[in-house]
Amino acid sequence: MDRRRFALSAVGIAVLSGCGGGGSGGGGGFAFPPVGVPPAPAPGEPPAPVPPAPQPPVPPAPNPPAPPAGPELATPTLLPASTILAQSIVNHDNDTYASVGPGQANFWDLRPDFCIGDGWNGQFAGALALNVKVGNRSEGFDGDQTFAELTPLGPEMTATDGMKVVSTTTDPQFQSNGVAAFLHPVPDARLQQTLDLRQAVGRVNLGWTGMWGALRGNFSDEPAFMQVVLRDTSGGLLATLFKIDSSGSTGTWGFAWLTAYVGQVVVLSFEQCNRGQGTSIELVSVDDSAPRSRSFIVNGDFSAGLSGWTVSQTRGVQNIRSGIRTLRGLEVQRTFYAQPSQSWGRMTDTFHNPSASSVTARVTYTSFLGSYGSGVIYPPAGAPLKALTVWDGMGKGRDAGFVFGAADSVGYASAVTLNASDGNNMVTMQFDITVPAGGTVTLANFLILTGTNTWIGATSTAARAAEVDTQAAAIAANFRTDVVYQRGLTQQQLDTLKNF
């Protein structure tokens, strides 16, 4: 077993100084050519006036340098939150394992102790659990957080950030009839079409196919459901035709009578609220029973994309702050941020000292890998003292990584044999902090999830998870200069950040 533990200390930084030329003493060179002497003026003639020397053109005023762009900081928002945040990274593991949704290989699933659960593909079995030790006594961040305690924060995400709310897909994992509409597991995904039933005759039936996703989530008080409803044109609820939530299902999936609404204009609405996995909708039909039945739906097979349908706005938040817990005299608050289009998520922890004396503490982050002893763990070449890369030596999960910056110690034990469990699934990072009286210290840790599985094609544990390595090196080297890594932080977190 290859067991490694390294301690990190302050590293000296070499500074290249600019060198200037000059000094006293003679020097070589060449003489300027002599200036021609004008002829003497004729007797009695006044000397000709000497023309003024030409003046160099006035240089244009330099444009002032543009101020450096700052990060987009955390902001209040009225948008609701979800504790499972889908990641819009394409699955590149040859479809060995399923994706969360179309174009979404993984997710970030928060637990009540505000660590990450499993990452969808079993990359973790709990990542970045937090413990604070002062003196000889330790205390962990309790697993008693409720959804009601959590605070959603901006910046608000849009499609530009990779946010997905309703989309269409031809991925066989999510459809069986060529194309489907897909409601992603966000707090408010709606797929709607107005039905004009004023000319309908006889009985009217609604049909559809597809599949709802499994209910996932770790907060019992978090709203989570999928439903098919009828609304009036003002949005008011007329009838719930089908609904599934934590208490079970009501109605019939795939069929409902709409006869009671003949002669009216109503809105058919497929709606998803969280749940962790989305819902595919296919082959929607609304027909009456006249001698020749007529269709009252447009583009029910989604062959024309979402034409004829109205979808909810692509806007959401993926920046969530916990409640405060007091650990060994320090008020600790955790914030998790994940832009959907990025392969990383960031956990930021603030430690505030409300007392009149400074507090010195050891903060330990413990992560358990889903590879259960078969994880190949190593420091990536581009960030050897600031990050770890992990890939599953048995191929059961996708690649992952940690970027922790200037930690005081890091512990791990890598598997050394391919397809064997001769390592350890626990990874720890420790930070020694001193929080002054009334002051705050902040620590940030990044997790990386990619859609890759390095085990595919690997012949030994010497194989490297290139995408994770590259991303880890970029975060470690560029955190202070690339504002994408600071997006969603508060100014106080930036000002008090210790490890980057």
Secondary structure as UniProt FT lines:
FT   STRAND          2..7
FT   TURN            43..44
FT   STRAND          84..87
FT   TURN            94..95
FT   TURN            102..103
FT   STRAND          106..110
FT   TURN            112..113
FT   TURN            119..122
FT   STRAND          129..134
FT   TURN            135..136
FT   STRAND          137..140
FT   HELIX           147..149
FT   STRAND          151..153
FT   HELIX           159..161
FT   STRAND          166..169
FT   TURN            172..174
FT   STRAND          180..183
FT   STRAND          189..196
FT   TURN            198..199
FT   STRAND          205..212
FT   TURN            220..221
FT   STRAND          225..231
FT   TURN            233..234
FT   STRAND          237..245
FT   TURN            246..247
FT   STRAND          248..251
FT   TURN            253..254
FT   STRAND          255..257
FT   HELIX           259..261
FT   TURN            262..263
FT   STRAND          265..273
FT   STRAND          279..287
FT   TURN            300..301
FT   TURN            303..308
FT   STRAND          310..311
FT   STRAND          319..321
FT   STRAND          325..327
FT   TURN            328..329
FT   STRAND          330..337
FT   TURN            340..341
FT   STRAND          344..352
FT   STRAND          359..369
FT   TURN            370..373
FT   STRAND          375..378
FT   TURN            381..382
FT   TURN            384..386
FT   STRAND          387..392
FT   TURN            393..394
FT   STRAND          400..403
FT   STRAND          409..414
FT   TURN            418..419
FT   STRAND          426..435
FT   TURN            437..438
FT   STRAND          440..449
FT   TURN            454..457
FT   TURN            461..462
FT   HELIX           466..478
FT   TURN            479..481
FT   HELIX           483..485
FT   TURN            486..488
FT   HELIX           491..495
//
